Amino acid sequence: MSKATPMPEPICLVENVSGSLCICKDAIELLSRINEPVVVVSVVGLYRTGKSYLMNRLAGQQSGFALGNTIESKTKGIWMWCVPHPIKEGHTLVLLDTEGLGDVDKGDSKNDGWIFCLAVLLSSTLVYNSRGTIDNNSLEQLHYVTELAEQIKIRSPSKAADEEDEDSHFVRFFPSFVWVVRDFTLDLEIDGRRVSADEYLNFALQLKKGVNKKTSDYNLPRQCIRNYFPTRKCFVFPSPTSSDKMKCLESLQEEDLVPDFLEVTHHFCHHMFVESAVKTLKGGHRVTGRLLGHLAQNYVDTISSGRVPCMDNAVVTLANLENQAAVQEALKVYQSGMEEVKSKFPVNVTDLTSEHQKFSNLATSEFMKRSFKDEKGEYHTKLQEDIDMYYVDLIDKNEMASQQKCGQLLKNLFSEMSERLQNGVYSQSGGYELYCRDRDDIIAKYRSEPNKGVRAEAVLNEFLNERGAEAKSILYTDKKLTENDKKIQEEKEKAALLEQKCKEEEEKRIESERMMVVEKKRQEDRMRQMEEKMKQEMQQQQQEMDRALESKLKEQEEMLKKGFKERADFLGEEIKNLKKEKEENSGAFKQYVMPLLSTVANVLPSLLQYKMMKSVLKK
């Protein structure tokens, strides 16, 4: 699989010009060459809060993302840096540094909202960077999280109309949430007890009881963070160095930085490397760099058109693109694999069918690696039809090569006999016996010649039939034979031709049987791969639901402890619905998927059988 192209520095992924977002083609081109799974970490936060420094450390570099040393925001839009994952071999770490929120130069909070929305949609871990403490003011500054329900839809409009409280499902598809507090100067204590950074975050996210507007406004951002993100983590960083050195932070050596700051930075990076998961689409499909590029393009185009990004629509669009490409790539695997056997034409049936089975299975395997959500099997069916069409064409070409080789061989072997015919050697008394001896000698030499291909007996049958009138003429002009001898010999000629016809039919029967045996085995392998693929997709969906269930169960337990019974009951209903959906999905595999597999199994062999029958009938 293609790895991340070495990137010496970040590149702009989403450009923000005059409040309008557009995708950067160079970044998409770079992503298109990454076929590895990607772990996507994005950082968001108010401008001039030191977001870029953390991303540079995750990239293993001192500099890269622009830090800036003035009140002006340096990062515009979303910048991307792709690096080999430090600990997960075969994975690429994609770092997304977003434009600072609340930049006074922009004066466009809606634009900030879309930047935040894109960070959520594209990442597997979302880092929110702030300064000072986690207090009500800092949570109010994170008002973008409360707008996500209006800015992101899970289902397409036609389905969403039937879905109440769609945002309660965000936890299934949203990234993990990490809150980083910079320049933290307080002691981590609550009621005189030392607490961890995670406990500090949970304390800050506690809800207040009450139903008035002030309480509702207080609870809303906290409620959204608790509801939307499956896991929460917190890191508190002391100031990295003295204020006079902050302007040149990226040029400072480690010995110039506060040890506590370096220790937290190390823990932060270690956590991100170990715990940040591969980015997945709705349904659990793992995202490659190529897919991430398509996803970014889709969401930015949607936002630019004034519409609301929809996860369902994005997945359908990406699945169609990937499945079409998967068909083409898999077909290339088959075609390139069959080139070698094609160069050796004519070959026997065993060689052709064994290579066909081998590379057809490889092509199917390649298709399964890239395809996803091919729920009706239409792309898989398309691939098999394309392979079958190509295979039938190869059968025709192999037969043609055999026909030509055998015809030329008989022509060469018969050349000397033709001269004798022209010179009248067989027109004299006893000529018929001489003719038969020469003809039998040619047949013996012909049969001893190797690698004649699948048309050997058929071409010989045609040759002998074409020579039938010639042999009969020589027989009846041979004065050495009596009339009775001639009748006996004529019957022998007919018997020989009939025997040769039977050999041709036997050749066809063996060819057809071998093809069907291989086709049955190929079909079994294909069905096995299809079933494994569908089980894998089902397992990915179940894992997606398990993550959501775990999150909601923890939240329900905490709500019960804090006395929020109504909220706990509401979560209980969500948990009940999730469990029910999980059971229904599990049952759907037997109810819908297995019949689909059976249908595909019946259709595909019949198509090829029909084509092979046509090929045989042509003979």
Protein Blocks (a to p, Z undefined) as FASTA:
>chain_A
ZZddddfbdcdfbdceehiacddfklmmmmmmpcbdcdddddeddehkommmmmmmmnop
abhcaebjafbdfbgcjaddddddfklghiacdddddddehiaklopaklmmmmmmmmmm
mpmbdcdddehiacfklmmmmmmmmmmmmmpcfbdfklmmmpghkllmmmmmmccddddd
ehiabdcdeehiacdfklmmmmmmpccedjbfklmmmmmmmmmmmmmpmbdcddddddfb
dfklmmmmmmpcfklpcfklmmmmmmmmmmmmmmmccdddehiiacdfklmmmmmmmmmm
mmmnopacdfklmmmmmmmmmmmmmmmmmmmmmmmmmmmmmmmpccdfklmmmmmmmmmm
mmmmmmmmmgghilnommmmmmmmmmmmmmmmmmmmmmmmmmmmmmmmmmmmmmmmmmmm
mnommmpghklmmmmmmmmmmmmmmmmpghkbjmlmmmmmmmmmmmmmmmmmmmmmmmkb
cfklmmmmmmmmmmmmmmmmmmmmmmmmmmmmmmmmmmmmmmmmmmmmmmmmmmmmmmmm
mmmmmmmmmmmmmmmmmmmmnopaklmmmmmmmmmmmmmmmmmmmmmmmmmmmmmmmmmm
mmmmmmmmmmmmmmmmmZZ
